Amino acid sequence: MSRKRKKTYNNYAFIDAQNLYLSVINTGWEIDYNKFRRYLKEKYHVKKAYLFIGYLEENEKLYNKLRRNGFSLIFKPTLDYKDSATKGNCDAELVLHTMIHYPHYDRAIIVTGDGDFYCLAEHLEQKRKLEKVLVPNQNMYSALLKRMPTHRLAFIDQLKKKLRLEKNPKMQKHRNSRSKNHSNHKKAQSK
C-alpha cells in the first residue's frame, strides 16, 4: 500500500512595506503584521517573507517586532528632503532580491500596488513562478497591475476583518459594550 505524500511548498513573499502600510492606512485601518505573516503562511505556504523598508533609527522597536513576527527585513537608507519628507524607496532591492532568491523558491507572492513591479510580476508569471500579487488597496493601485491575469491578483483590503490591528482588544470590547449601553440608554430616554 503506497502512501500519498503531502505536497510541500516553498513559497517566498516579497513585500513593499511602504506601499502596504500607506495603502492600508488610506482605507482607514491598520494591519496587524503578526496576523498578516500567519495569513501568508497558511494561505500561500510562505516559508520566507522579505519586507523591504526604509531604515530609521527611531523605528528599531518596530523592526524587532517585525522580525519576531517572522519577517526578514531588507533595509534601504532613507533620504530627508527639503519638504520634510523622508523616503526610502526599496523598489530596486525588492526586484533584486526576488531574482537573487529565484532558484530557492517555488513561487513568489509580491505585495504591492505599485506599477513599477509589473515587469517583475509579468516575468514571474511567464516563468510560472508567480503565485499572487497581493494588492493592498483595490481602489487605488496601478493600471499596469490591472493587466495581470485576474486569478493572480488578490486584495488585502478585503481581509480587513481578518488582518486588522486591534489596538487593545480588551478596551475595544469594553468600548463596544459601553457604546451599545449608551445607545440603549438613549433609546429608553426617548420613549
C-alpha positions as CSV (number, residue, x, y, z in Angstrom):
1,M,0.0,0.0,0.0
2,S,1.6,3.3,-1.1
3,R,1.1,6.5,0.9
4,K,0.5,9.7,-0.9
5,R,2.9,12.3,0.3
6,K,1.6,15.7,1.0
7,K,2.9,18.4,-1.3
8,T,5.3,20.7,0.5
9,Y,5.5,24.3,-0.7
10,N,8.5,26.6,-0.6
11,N,7.0,30.0,-1.4
12,Y,8.5,33.3,-0.6
13,A,6.8,36.7,-0.2
14,F,8.4,40.0,-1.3
15,I,6.7,42.9,0.4
16,D,6.8,46.6,-0.5
17,A,6.4,47.8,3.1
18,Q,5.7,51.5,2.4
19,N,3.1,50.7,-0.3
20,L,1.4,48.2,2.0
21,Y,1.4,50.5,5.1
22,L,0.3,53.6,3.3
23,S,-2.3,51.9,1.1
24,V,-4.0,50.2,4.1
25,I,-3.9,53.3,6.3
26,N,-5.5,55.1,3.4
27,T,-8.5,52.8,3.6
28,G,-8.9,53.6,7.3
29,W,-7.4,50.7,9.2
30,E,-4.0,49.4,10.3
31,I,-2.6,45.9,9.5
32,D,-1.6,43.5,12.2
33,Y,1.7,42.2,10.9
34,N,1.6,39.1,13.1
35,K,-1.8,38.1,11.6
36,F,-0.5,39.0,8.1
37,R,2.5,36.8,8.5
38,R,0.3,33.9,9.7
39,Y,-2.0,34.5,6.8
40,L,0.8,34.4,4.3
41,K,2.0,31.1,5.8
42,E,-1.5,29.5,6.0
43,K,-2.9,30.7,2.7
44,Y,0.1,30.8,0.4
45,H,2.5,28.5,2.2
46,V,5.1,31.2,2.6
47,K,8.3,30.0,4.2
48,K,10.2,33.3,3.9
49,A,8.7,36.7,3.9
50,Y,11.0,39.6,3.0
51,L,9.9,43.1,4.0
52,F,11.6,45.9,2.1
53,I,11.6,49.0,4.2
54,G,13.4,52.3,4.7
55,Y,15.6,52.4,7.8
56,L,15.0,55.0,10.5
57,E,17.0,54.5,13.8
58,E,14.0,55.6,15.9
59,N,11.9,52.6,14.5
60,E,14.2,49.9,15.9
61,K,11.4,48.6,18.2
62,L,9.1,48.2,15.2
63,Y,11.9,46.4,13.3
64,N,12.5,44.0,16.2
65,K,8.7,43.3,16.4
66,L,8.5,42.6,12.7
67,R,11.5,40.2,13.0
68,R,9.7,38.4,15.9
69,N,6.6,38.1,13.7
70,G,8.7,36.2,11.2
71,F,9.7,38.8,8.6
72,S,13.2,39.1,7.2
73,L,13.9,42.8,6.8
74,I,15.8,44.3,3.9
75,F,16.7,48.0,4.6
76,K,17.2,50.9,2.4
77,P,18.8,54.0,3.8
78,T,16.4,56.9,3.9
79,L,16.8,60.4,2.5
80,D,15.4,63.6,4.0
81,Y,14.0,66.0,1.5
82,K,13.6,69.8,1.8
83,D,9.8,69.4,2.1
84,S,10.5,67.4,5.3
85,A,9.5,64.2,3.7
86,T,11.7,61.1,4.5
87,K,11.8,58.5,1.8
88,G,13.4,55.1,1.4
89,N,12.4,53.7,-2.0
90,C,13.1,50.0,-2.0
91,D,11.8,49.1,-5.5
92,A,15.3,48.0,-6.8
93,E,16.0,46.0,-3.7
94,L,12.7,44.1,-4.0
95,V,13.3,43.2,-7.6
96,L,17.0,42.3,-6.9
97,H,16.2,40.0,-4.0
98,T,13.3,38.4,-5.9
99,M,15.8,37.4,-8.6
100,I,18.6,36.5,-6.2
101,H,16.3,34.0,-4.4
102,Y,14.7,32.9,-7.7
103,P,16.2,29.4,-7.6
104,H,15.3,28.8,-3.9
105,Y,11.5,29.3,-4.0
106,D,8.7,27.5,-5.9
107,R,6.5,30.6,-6.3
108,A,6.6,34.2,-5.3
109,I,4.0,36.4,-3.7
110,I,4.5,40.1,-4.4
111,V,2.8,42.5,-2.1
112,T,2.4,45.9,-3.7
113,G,0.0,48.1,-5.6
114,D,3.0,49.9,-7.4
115,G,3.1,49.5,-11.2
116,D,6.9,49.6,-11.1
117,F,6.7,45.9,-10.2
118,Y,4.6,45.0,-13.2
119,C,7.6,43.8,-15.3
120,L,8.7,41.6,-12.4
121,A,5.3,40.1,-11.9
122,E,4.9,39.6,-15.7
123,H,8.3,37.8,-15.9
124,L,7.5,35.6,-12.9
125,E,4.1,34.7,-14.4
126,Q,5.8,33.8,-17.7
127,K,8.2,31.5,-15.9
128,R,5.4,30.0,-13.8
129,K,7.0,31.3,-10.6
130,L,4.2,33.8,-9.6
131,E,1.6,32.7,-7.1
132,K,-0.1,36.1,-6.4
133,V,0.2,39.8,-6.4
134,L,-1.4,40.9,-3.2
135,V,-2.6,44.5,-3.7
136,P,-3.2,46.4,-0.5
137,N,-6.0,48.7,-1.8
138,Q,-8.3,47.5,-4.6
139,N,-9.5,51.1,-5.2
140,M,-6.0,52.6,-5.6
141,Y,-3.4,50.6,-7.5
142,S,-1.5,50.8,-10.7
143,A,-3.3,50.4,-14.0
144,L,-0.3,48.3,-15.1
145,L,-1.1,45.7,-12.4
146,K,-4.7,45.5,-13.7
147,R,-3.2,43.9,-16.8
148,M,-2.2,40.8,-14.7
149,P,-4.5,37.7,-15.1
150,T,-7.3,38.2,-12.5
151,H,-6.5,34.9,-10.8
152,R,-3.1,36.2,-10.0
153,L,-4.5,39.3,-8.1
154,A,-5.8,39.4,-4.6
155,F,-6.7,42.3,-2.4
156,I,-5.6,42.8,1.2
157,D,-8.3,45.4,2.0
158,Q,-10.9,42.6,1.5
159,L,-9.2,40.9,4.5
160,K,-9.8,43.8,6.9
161,K,-11.7,41.8,9.5
162,K,-9.1,39.1,9.4
163,L,-5.9,41.2,9.4
164,R,-6.9,44.4,11.3
165,L,-4.8,45.5,14.2
166,E,-6.8,45.7,17.4
167,K,-5.0,48.4,19.4
168,N,-6.2,46.9,22.7
169,P,-8.7,44.1,22.3
170,K,-10.0,44.4,25.9
171,M,-10.5,48.1,25.5
172,Q,-12.2,47.6,22.1
173,K,-14.7,45.1,23.6
174,H,-15.3,47.5,26.6
175,R,-15.8,50.5,24.2
176,N,-18.2,48.5,22.1
177,S,-20.3,47.3,25.0
178,R,-20.3,50.9,26.5
179,S,-21.4,52.3,23.2
180,K,-24.3,49.7,23.0
181,N,-25.3,50.5,26.5
182,H,-25.2,54.3,25.7
183,S,-27.4,53.9,22.6
184,N,-29.8,51.6,24.5
185,H,-30.0,54.3,27.3
186,K,-30.8,57.0,24.7
187,K,-33.5,54.8,23.2
188,A,-35.0,54.3,26.6
189,Q,-34.9,58.1,27.3
190,S,-36.7,58.9,24.0
191,K,-39.7,56.6,24.8
